Each structure stands twice: as C-alpha cells, then as structure tokens.
Amino acid sequence: MIPFVFLTPLVVIVILLLFRAGKTRRWCRVTGVLLLLFFMVTVLHRNRHAAIFVQRSGYAESLTKNQTHPIDDVPPVWLPGLEDQFEADVYPSRQSALRALGLRTKGRAEINLNTVDIETHPVPWLAESKIKLNSGRVEATFAGNNKQTTISASFVDKPWIENFADFVNRNPKDKWILAISQQSCTSQAEAEQQAINNACDKLACLLKQMHKQRFAVRGRFTVTNADIRNNSFIADRFAQSFAGTAGRIWRQAILINASQDKLADLAKQKILARQSWRTRWIREILSIVGITILICVVYLFLNAATRGYYTWSLRIAAVVLVLTGILLIFTLS
C-alpha cells in the first residue's frame, strides 16, 4: 500500500506553492482540497490491490504427519442418504453401486448380479504403487411384467471418498485434505470450481496456522486456483451427478496432497512475490518523490526567471504535471 506518510509531504509541497499568492487564496484552498481528495482516492485504490496481494503471501514449515482435514460442516449435497433418494451416474466403489441397485430392486425376487466392463487403473496418489483400482458396471437382472429387466450402476474405486479416515491411516506418509463442493451445482464445471475454492480455503488456513506458530502473530493468507493447479496439489478427484426432479445435480470432491515439500514450494513462491511487490512499491514511491521535486525545482526556477509574472500559470502547470506524473507511474506499474 502507499501510506500517507509518503504522500503527505508531496501534497504539502504543492499546496505551499499555491498558498503564497494572496489574491487567489480561495482558489488555492479549493485546489488543495481537490488534490487531497485525489490522493486519498489513489491511496484507497492502491490499498485494496495491495491487500489482495499480501493475502496471497504465506510461509510453510515442517508439517505434522497424519494430520487430516475431514469434512467439518457437511453441506447438504454431501449428507448421507442422497444416493438413496436419487440415481447417480457413478459410485465411488463397487459396494456402493451394489447398494444402490439393491435399493432400486427392493422387493424383487430372483435377482441376478453381474459385474461387467471391468477396467484397472493405477493409483493416482501413489506413482510407483503396484496396487490397482477398478472401474466398471454392476448389472442387476430380474423378472417383471412377464419379461426380464436389467438395470445397471457404474462405479470407479475411490477409497478416499468411501472412508477418508481409513484412507489417511493407510497412507500416513503424506498430509491429505478432502475438499468438496459446497452447494448443489447444475454443471460439472461449477462443482469443480467450488471444490477447488474449498481446497484453497483449507490450504490457506493451514498456512495461517503455521505462520502463527512460527512468528506468534496472526496473518491473512489466500491460496489461488492457480496455486492449486500449478503446484500439483490435486492427487485425485471424483465427480458425481444425480438425476434430480429439476435436472441433474452435480457435486465433486478433490483429494489434496498437502505434503511438506509442496507447501514449502508454495511458501517460497509467495515470499518471492511479496518481495517483488515491495521492491516495485518502493520504486513507485521514489519515482513520485523524484518527479515532484523535479517539477517544484523547475517551477521555482521559471518563477524566478519571469519575476513572478506568470506565477499562477506556473503553479497550475506544476499541479497538473505532478498529478499526470503520478497517474502515469500508477498506470505503467
């Protein structure tokens, strides 16, 4: 931000030049007030952008292993029983798909179950693991109305969705965060954005806690969507939709690997960005001071050379040039 302690002397210099003329004292006062208002608006504008930037700075240090971030306040879209009321396009395990088919065929006799289109996939969060995950479709065939009917439910194994606590216990080397969409969404893209925003908030809280422990002060931190994607925090994701009465309802969950190395890299990036911003801010302040001093010196020289004949014109020109120089610096920055 640009503090008033730097801008006030600049304003005072220009106003003092104006108040020396007795005949135009009223206009000098109006000009001085307008000038002060201009600087106040400029400072508020810069403070807003600076605050946004500072919130994006953080510090990462060693993490406590096995510390988890479960879903604290479960949104309505993730409450248990939603899969029992609406048919989903995919389920996070074969067991949950079987359960969904069981509810849809409740009361039927002689039901035949088959698992078809089985495919195996590597574990996304373990690069060199030999463990494989399955995906496929469970079919239930039953007789009804003198004909056979077949219904199916697709699934893809996501053990961290089925039981997050058990997943963390089985993978204790890293720190895991479960980020979820917070509301019912009408598209997959909207659900994904909500889940990423939730991940940003949880990572920001983590950075804030570590910063407070190290420096014993409170801080505000913001993790952006770009931070999530560019630093490979996303270990896996699961998108699911339901056939609601007013259309499809989407929700999404993201598995975040907030390991020590990843958070340390993110902290370094933000520290460098903060240092770069401070350097640019100091350069802007020095530029404003230099331009103001230069214009004042030129004004004094011209005023002395013309023996005060063009005093008022020179002062107006000085004010305009100072304001133009400040706006130019802010624009180029």
Secondary structure, DSSP 8 states (H G I E B T S, - for coil): ---HHHHHHHHHHHHHHHHT-STTHHHHHHHHHHHHHHHHHHHHHHHHHHHHHHHT--------TT--B--SS--GGGSTTHHHHS-BS-BSSHHHHHHHHHHHTTT-SS-EEEEEEEEEEE-TT-TT---EEEEEEEEEEEEETTEEEEEEEEEE--HHHH-HHHHHHH-TTS-EEEEE--S-BSSHHHHHHHHHHHHHHHHHHHHHHHHHHHHSS-------HHHHHHTT-EEEEEEEEEEETTEEEEEEEEEEE--HHHHHHHHHHHHHHHHHHHHHHHHHHHHHHHHHHHHHHHHHHHHHHTTTTTHHHHHHHHHHHHHHHHHHHHHH-
